[in-house]
């Protein structure tokens, strides 16, 4: 019954910005880690950014730190990924993720996934 629905993917030129959204429903997410992964063709799914839904600082992969910003709306159970200074290597399917406990860093520990939204960055 838990659902994670991403939106906001699309085509953008290098140097531009894009904002992804994820609407979570089906239960309360107190105590969960909530965040984002991405997967490019031929590569493993990798961690991007996340936060403890009950409170705490957002944390990021080194590859996006300083360019991407994670935020959330607790009332609407919605999370966002603001992507700035985009590069062609950011091209990937971006997945919304929810994890029952612990720090979100590995896809094997994730309990719920969205279907993904494609981000394409052109040169």
C-alpha positions as CSV (number, residue, x, y, z in Angstrom):
1,X,0.0,0.0,0.0
2,X,3.0,2.3,0.4
3,X,3.5,4.4,-2.7
4,X,6.3,6.7,-3.8
5,X,5.6,8.7,-6.9
6,X,8.3,10.8,-8.6
7,X,7.8,13.7,-11.0
8,X,9.8,16.5,-12.5
9,X,12.2,14.7,-14.8
10,X,13.0,15.9,-18.3
11,X,15.6,17.3,-20.7
12,X,17.8,20.2,-19.6
13,X,21.0,21.7,-21.0
14,X,24.3,21.5,-19.1
15,X,24.6,24.2,-16.5
16,X,20.8,24.4,-16.0
17,X,18.6,23.3,-13.1
18,X,15.8,20.9,-12.5
19,X,13.6,20.1,-9.5
20,X,12.3,16.6,-8.7
21,X,9.4,15.8,-6.4
22,X,8.4,12.6,-4.6
23,X,4.9,12.2,-3.0
24,X,4.9,9.5,-0.3
25,X,1.6,7.8,0.9
26,X,0.2,4.7,2.6
27,X,1.5,5.2,6.1
28,X,3.3,7.6,8.5
29,X,7.1,7.8,7.9
30,X,8.3,8.7,11.4
31,X,11.6,7.0,12.0
32,X,12.2,6.4,8.3
33,X,15.1,7.6,6.2
34,X,13.8,9.2,3.0
35,X,15.8,10.1,-0.1
36,X,17.0,9.6,-3.6
37,X,19.1,7.2,-5.7
38,X,20.0,7.3,-9.4
39,X,21.1,4.8,-12.0
40,X,22.7,5.5,-15.4
41,X,22.8,3.0,-18.2
42,X,25.4,0.2,-17.5
43,X,26.1,1.5,-14.0
44,X,25.0,0.4,-10.5
45,X,22.3,2.3,-8.7
46,X,24.0,4.9,-6.5
47,X,23.0,7.0,-3.5
48,X,22.3,10.7,-4.1
49,X,20.8,12.4,-1.0
50,X,18.6,11.6,2.0
51,X,17.3,12.7,5.4
52,X,15.9,11.2,8.6
53,X,12.2,12.1,8.4
54,X,11.8,12.6,12.1
55,X,14.6,15.2,12.1
56,X,18.2,15.8,11.2
57,X,20.5,17.2,8.6
58,X,20.3,16.1,5.0
59,X,23.4,14.2,3.7
60,X,24.7,13.8,0.1
61,X,27.0,11.8,-2.1
62,X,30.3,13.4,-2.9
63,X,29.4,13.6,-6.6
64,X,26.5,16.0,-6.0
65,X,27.5,17.8,-2.8
66,X,27.4,21.6,-3.4
67,X,25.2,21.3,-6.4
68,X,22.1,19.4,-5.3
69,X,19.8,20.4,-2.4
70,X,17.4,18.0,-0.6
71,X,14.3,19.5,1.0
72,X,10.9,18.3,2.3
73,X,7.3,19.2,3.2
74,X,6.4,17.2,6.3
75,X,2.7,18.1,6.2
76,X,2.3,16.7,2.7
77,X,4.8,13.8,3.0
78,X,6.6,15.2,-0.1
79,X,10.4,15.4,-0.7
80,X,12.3,17.4,-3.3
81,X,15.6,17.3,-5.0
82,X,16.8,20.7,-6.4
83,X,19.5,20.0,-9.0
84,X,21.7,22.9,-10.0
85,X,24.8,23.2,-12.3
86,X,23.8,20.0,-14.0
87,X,26.3,18.1,-16.0
88,X,25.9,15.4,-18.7
89,X,27.2,12.8,-16.2
90,X,24.1,13.5,-14.1
91,X,22.0,11.9,-16.8
92,X,20.2,8.9,-15.1
93,X,16.9,7.6,-13.9
94,X,16.3,9.1,-10.5
95,X,14.4,7.0,-7.9
96,X,12.6,8.0,-4.7
97,X,13.3,5.7,-1.8
98,X,12.1,5.0,1.8
99,X,14.0,2.9,4.4
100,X,12.5,1.8,7.8
101,X,15.6,2.4,9.9
102,X,19.3,3.4,9.7
103,X,21.2,5.6,7.4
104,X,20.3,5.5,3.8
105,X,23.5,4.7,1.7
106,X,22.9,1.4,-0.1
107,X,20.1,0.3,-2.4
108,X,20.0,-3.2,-0.8
109,X,18.8,-1.6,2.5
110,X,15.9,0.3,0.9
111,X,12.4,-1.0,1.7
112,X,10.3,1.0,-0.8
113,X,11.0,2.4,-4.3
114,X,9.3,4.8,-6.7
115,X,9.2,3.9,-10.4
116,X,11.8,6.5,-11.3
117,X,11.9,9.6,-13.4
118,X,14.4,10.2,-16.3
119,X,16.7,13.2,-16.2
120,X,18.7,13.9,-19.4
121,X,21.4,16.6,-19.4
122,X,22.6,17.6,-22.9
123,X,26.0,19.1,-23.7
